[in-house]
Amino acid sequence: MQQETKISIIFTVIAAAFLAFVLFGGESREFFGQDPQSPNGVTLFYGESCPHCANVERFISENNVEEKVSISRKEIYFNSANARELREKALSCGIEENSIGVPLLWDGKNCYVGDKEIVDFLGKKMREG
């Protein structure tokens, strides 16, 4: 009887994981640690209550940037996995560890740091179409 219970539990867990993957599609890729970035997409690392991050968000909203650019947002103050990913991306761009901060935008190979640099990059990306 105990063996049957263990098998039932294992089967239920596997079935639930499969169902989550099927139901959530793209979201499940992010849950399982994959970056669902599209070819025209970027990742914006930001922090709650960060004034420079708010400037970037304002530009994105006022200029309808997301009509042309897919943006994946990752908050780093309250999400340690996102903070580790920010560190990894920043170090790959040659940013010194004591200089890593937000906002930081990752386009798949390059880092753009600070509101002015990010707004300039997004404006250029919008003009390119």
C-alpha positions in Angstrom: 0.0 0.0 0.0 2.8 2.4 0.9 4.5 1.7 -2.5 1.3 2.6 -4.3 1.1 5.9 -2.5 4.6 6.9 -3.4 4.0 6.0 -7.1 0.7 8.1 -7.0 2.5 11.1 -5.6 5.3 10.9 -8.1 2.9 10.6 -11.0 0.9 13.6 -9.7 3.9 15.8 -9.4 5.0 14.9 -13.0 1.6 15.5 -14.3 1.3 18.8 -12.6 4.7 20.0 -13.9 3.7 19.0 -17.5 0.3 20.7 -17.1 2.0 23.9 -15.9 4.4 23.8 -18.9 1.5 23.4 -21.3 -0.8 25.9 -19.8 1.6 28.7 -19.2 3.6 28.4 -22.4 6.1 31.3 -22.6 5.8 32.1 -18.9 6.9 28.6 -18.0 10.2 29.2 -19.8 10.9 32.1 -17.5 9.9 30.0 -14.5 12.4 27.3 -15.5 15.2 29.8 -15.8 15.3 30.3 -19.6 15.3 33.8 -21.0 12.3 34.1 -23.3 13.9 37.1 -25.2 12.7 37.6 -28.8 15.2 38.6 -31.5 13.9 42.2 -31.2 13.7 42.0 -27.4 15.7 43.4 -24.6 15.9 42.8 -20.8 15.5 45.8 -18.5 16.8 45.3 -15.0 15.3 47.8 -12.6 14.6 48.5 -8.9 11.5 49.5 -7.2 11.6 53.2 -6.2 14.7 53.8 -8.4 14.1 57.3 -9.9 16.3 56.7 -12.9 14.4 53.5 -13.6 11.2 55.5 -13.4 12.6 57.9 -16.1 13.1 54.9 -18.4 9.6 53.6 -17.7 8.2 57.0 -18.5 10.0 57.1 -21.8 8.8 53.6 -22.7 5.2 54.5 -21.9 5.1 58.0 -23.5 6.7 56.7 -26.7 4.9 53.4 -27.1 8.3 51.6 -27.2 6.7 48.2 -26.6 4.9 48.4 -29.9 8.2 47.8 -31.6 10.5 46.4 -28.9 9.8 43.5 -26.7 10.9 44.3 -23.1 11.4 41.7 -20.4 11.5 43.5 -17.0 13.4 42.1 -14.1 13.2 43.7 -10.7 16.4 43.2 -8.7 15.8 44.7 -5.2 13.3 42.1 -4.1 14.3 39.2 -6.4 17.7 37.6 -5.7 17.6 35.5 -8.9 17.1 38.6 -11.0 19.9 40.3 -9.1 22.3 37.4 -9.8 21.3 37.6 -13.5 22.0 41.3 -13.5 25.4 40.7 -12.0 26.2 38.0 -14.6 25.2 40.2 -17.5 27.0 43.3 -16.2 30.2 41.3 -15.6 30.0 39.9 -19.1 30.0 43.5 -20.4 33.1 44.3 -18.4 31.3 46.4 -15.8 33.2 46.2 -12.5 31.3 44.6 -9.6 31.3 47.7 -7.5 29.8 49.7 -10.4 26.8 47.4 -11.1 23.5 49.1 -10.7 20.1 49.9 -12.2 18.7 50.7 -14.6 20.6 48.4 -16.9 19.4 47.2 -20.2 20.7 44.0 -21.9 20.2 43.6 -25.6 21.5 40.0 -25.8 25.2 41.0 -26.1 25.6 44.6 -24.9 24.8 46.5 -21.6 23.3 50.0 -21.5 23.6 51.6 -18.1 21.7 54.6 -16.8 18.5 56.3 -17.9 20.1 58.5 -20.6 22.0 55.7 -22.3 19.0 53.4 -22.2 16.6 56.0 -23.5 19.1 56.8 -26.3 19.4 53.1 -27.2 15.6 52.6 -27.2 15.0 55.7 -29.3 17.5 54.5 -31.9 15.9 51.0 -31.8 12.5 52.6 -32.5 13.8 54.6 -35.4 15.4 51.4 -36.9 11.9 49.8 -36.8 
